[in-house]
Amino acid sequence: MGVELEEARVCLFAMKIALARGYKCIIMEGDRLSIISRVRKKDLPNNKLVSFLSDIIEPCNSFDLIAWVHVNRGCNAVPQAIARIQPFHS
């Protein structure tokens, strides 16, 4: 769950930045297919992920287009770098 939680946190952080900067079309890439699938389906689990996933799903209507893309871990360097530098608190 720890890796999924970090992926969800980075996704939420990126969405907040996109909203703050006024972007209307975004591509959200991630190497955790489980997170991408849950957000696409609006499937909220009964665990610690629920608050992050609901916070990700909520602003989706603020965008004209969101593409959710699963990428291989080796191609996902930006979120991994953000996760290392961004201090997240539960």
Backbone as a ProteinNet text record, in pm:
[ID]
protein_1_A
[PRIMARY]
MGVELEEARVCLFAMKIALARGYKCIIMEGDRLSIISRVRKKDLPNNKLVSFLSDIIEPCNSFDLIAWVHVNRGCNAVPQAIARIQPFHS
[TERTIARY]
82.4	0	86.1	206.2	289.3	320.4	353.4	385.5	260.9	147.8	22.7	-13.9	4.3	-27.2	60	188.5	278.6	240.4	204.3	162.3	37.2	-57.8	-179.9	-148	-56.9	-18	45.5	133.3	198	95.8	2.8	-102.7	-186	-224.1	-302.1	-223	-95.6	-8.3	-1.6	14.8	22.9	-109.3	-221.4	-351.1	-372.7	-330.7	-343.8	-261.1	-142	-57.6	-124.5	-175.7	-241.6	-361.9	-441.3	-556.4	-512.2	-411.1	-361.9	-308.1	-253.4	-197.8	-298.9	-421.1	-527.6	-529.3	-458.7	-460.4	-598.6	-643.1	-773.4	-760.9	-647.7	-622.9	-491.6	-499.1	-378.9	-366.5	-243.2	-214.7	-154.9	-220.8	-172.4	-110.5	19.3	90.5	127.4	120.8	160.2	200.2	284.7	328.2	250.1	151.2	64.5	-69.4	-86.4	-210.4	-331.2	-312.7	-424	-478.8	-392.4	-437.5	-510	-450.6	-511.5	-647.8	-657.5	-784.2	-890.6	-853.8	-950.8	-1001.2	-913.3	-955.3	-1043.8	-1007	-1089.7	-1231	-1240.2	-1369.8	-1441.4	-1370.9	-1421.5	-1450.5	-1360	-1370	-1289.4	-1357.4	-1290	-1278.8	-1155.2	-1135.1	-1166.5	-1175.1	-1200.7	-1068.5	-977.8	-849	-793.7	-665.3	-605.3	-608.4	-618.4	-619.6	-746	-854.2	-983.9	-979.7	-914.3	-914.2	-836.7	-724	-647.9	-721.5	-777.5	-847.3	-971.9	-1044.4	-1161.9	-1119.2	-1006.2	-954	-905	-862.5	-820.5	-943.3	-1043.4	-1163.6	-1245.1	-1252.8	-1336.2	-1309.6	-1185.1	-1162.4	-1159.7	-1183.6	-1176.7	-1270.6	-1383.2	-1477.9	-1428.6	-1323.8	-1267.2	-1183.4	-1150.8	-1069.8	-1158	-1120.1	-1190.4	-1152.3	-1028.2	-979	-871.5	-885.7	-780.5	-756	-632.4	-593	-515.9	-564	-497.6	-416.7	-285.7	-196.3	-107.7	-107	-16.3	114.7	225.4	358.4	444.6	544.8	639.2	717.2	755.7	826	948.5	1022.9	1141.5	1110.3	988.4	947.3	881.5	878.9	801.3	891	993.8	1093.9	1042.9	955.9	910.3	833.4	730.2	661.2	752.2	846.8	939	1025.4	1067.1	1146.7	1063	937.4	848.8	825.9	805.9	781.7	900.8	1019.9	1139.5	1155.3	1112.7	1135.5	1014.9	895.2	774	741.5	739.7	704.6	553.9	510.9	367.9	338.9	222.8	178.5	43.1	22.3	-105.6	-206.9
-119.9	0	125.3	120.9	239.4	301.5	219.4	270.8	329.6	262.7	315.1	447.4	457	580.4	695.2	669.6	773.1	813.6	717.7	748.7	835.9	804.9	885.1	1026	1037.3	1169.2	1254.9	1194.2	1268.5	1309.8	1222.4	1253.5	1371.8	1370	1480	1610.4	1604.8	1721.3	1779.6	1693.4	1738.6	1800.4	1741.6	1797.5	1935.4	1953.4	2084	2189.8	2151.8	2245.5	2280.7	2180.7	2205.2	2297.4	2275.4	2362.2	2504.4	2517	2648.9	2728.2	2657.7	2724.7	2741.4	2693.8	2714.9	2619.9	2508.6	2412.7	2348.8	2329.1	2267.8	2127.5	2095.6	1963.1	1910.7	1793.9	1739.2	1590.2	1542.6	1400	1357.3	1264	1212.1	1075.5	1064.9	939.6	879.5	748.8	680.9	538.1	482.9	345.4	247	294.1	207.3	194.1	86.5	63.2	60.2	11.3	5	144	242.4	379.9	435.6	421.8	474.8	410.2	280.3	209.6	256.7	273.2	318.1	459.3	547.1	684.5	686.1	611.6	604.6	555.2	452.8	391	459.9	554.7	618.4	512.8	415.3	304	337.9	368.7	408.8	290.3	252.9	139.4	178.4	81.1	105.2	94.9	189.7	191.9	334.4	350.9	484.5	558.5	486.5	550.1	630.3	598.9	658.2	811	870.8	1017.5	1079.8	1020.3	1074.4	1054.5	935.8	910.3	996.7	1017.5	1105.3	1249.2	1291.3	1426.2	1438.7	1328.7	1328.9	1332.7	1253.9	1243.3	1372.8	1436.1	1556	1666.3	1709	1819.3	1779.1	1652.5	1608.2	1687.6	1729.8	1807.2	1948.6	1991	2124.1	2127.5	2010.7	2001	1967.5	2017.8	1981.5	1841.2	1802.4	1671.2	1624.1	1500.7	1435.3	1299.7	1275.3	1144.3	1073.8	957	875.6	769.2	774.8	688	606.8	476.3	389.5	379.7	404.6	395.3	299.2	244	157.6	239.5	175.6	244.5	321.5	266.5	333.7	463.5	478.3	598.9	700.9	675.5	756.2	831.2	895.5	958.6	1083.1	1161.6	1287.5	1263.3	1177.6	1154.4	1096.8	1012.8	957.9	1068.6	1163.2	1276	1365.3	1389.8	1471.9	1403.3	1273.9	1199.9	1211.4	1222	1232.5	1371.6	1476.9	1612.4	1675.3	1632.2	1693.1	1633.5	1716	1661.8	1643.6	1518.9	1489.6	1451.4	1490.8	1455.9	1389.3	1282.2	1212.5	1287.5
0	0	0	56	65.2	-69.6	-168.5	-301.6	-366.7	-351.9	-408	-343	-212.9	-141.2	-191.1	-210.9	-262.4	-404.7	-486.7	-624.2	-622.2	-534.5	-523.2	-474.1	-379.5	-328.1	-437.4	-515.7	-624.4	-729.4	-759.2	-855.6	-806.4	-680.4	-623.4	-627.5	-592.8	-596.7	-738.2	-837.3	-977	-1022.9	-981.9	-1020.2	-959.4	-834.8	-769.1	-842.1	-885.4	-961	-1093.7	-1163.3	-1292.4	-1275.8	-1172	-1146.8	-1113.9	-1029	-989.9	-1108.6	-1204.9	-1322.6	-1435.6	-1413.8	-1510.4	-1628.9	-1618.7	-1729.2	-1741.5	-1863.4	-1888.7	-1947.3	-2005.5	-2063.2	-2005.2	-1941.9	-1880.3	-1910.6	-1901.7	-1913.2	-1780.2	-1714.7	-1586.9	-1613.9	-1592.4	-1612.8	-1478.5	-1472	-1349.9	-1378.2	-1290	-1310.6	-1224.1	-1151.3	-1071.4	-1140.5	-1213.6	-1287.4	-1193.7	-1072.4	-977.4	-945.5	-931.5	-903.8	-1024.8	-1141.5	-1264.2	-1288.4	-1271	-1291.4	-1193.1	-1067.2	-966.8	-996.6	-1038.4	-1068.8	-1192.8	-1294.3	-1415.8	-1384.6	-1299.2	-1266.7	-1149.8	-1085.9	-964.1	-856.4	-848.3	-755	-630	-522	-399.5	-303.7	-269.4	-178.7	-34.6	49.9	190.8	267.8	240	308.6	304.9	334.5	341.2	207.5	98.4	-34.1	-59.9	9.9	-22.3	-18.5	79	87.2	-28.8	-65	-177.1	-309.1	-329.7	-455.1	-467.8	-359.9	-368.9	-395.7	-338.4	-366.7	-510.4	-571.8	-712.5	-802.7	-769.9	-853.1	-850.4	-734.8	-717.8	-820.3	-842.6	-936.7	-1084.4	-1114.1	-1253.7	-1344.6	-1292.7	-1373.6	-1403.8	-1336	-1361.4	-1488.8	-1540.7	-1662.4	-1781.4	-1898	-2021	-2065.5	-2036.9	-2077.8	-1980.7	-1936.6	-1858.2	-1922.4	-1960.4	-2012.5	-1901.5	-1860.8	-1758.7	-1830.3	-1815.7	-1892.6	-1798.4	-1819.7	-1745.4	-1821.3	-1752.6	-1813.9	-1732.7	-1796.1	-1725.3	-1623.5	-1517.8	-1409.2	-1459.3	-1552.4	-1604.1	-1677.5	-1724.4	-1798	-1706.6	-1578.2	-1485.6	-1387.1	-1437.1	-1351.5	-1279.8	-1342.7	-1282.1	-1152	-1151.1	-1024.1	-915.8	-955.8	-856.6	-796.5	-878.8	-828.7	-736.9	-774.8	-691.4	-556.7	-558.8	-434.9	-339.8	-394.5	-310	-250	-320.6	-271	-204.2	-236.6	-182.9	-46.2	58.9	190.3	201.9	212.9	225.8	369.5	412.7	547.1	537.7	611.3	610.2	692.7
[MASK]
++++++++++++++++++++++++++++++++++++++++++++++++++++++++++++++++++++++++++++++++++++++++++

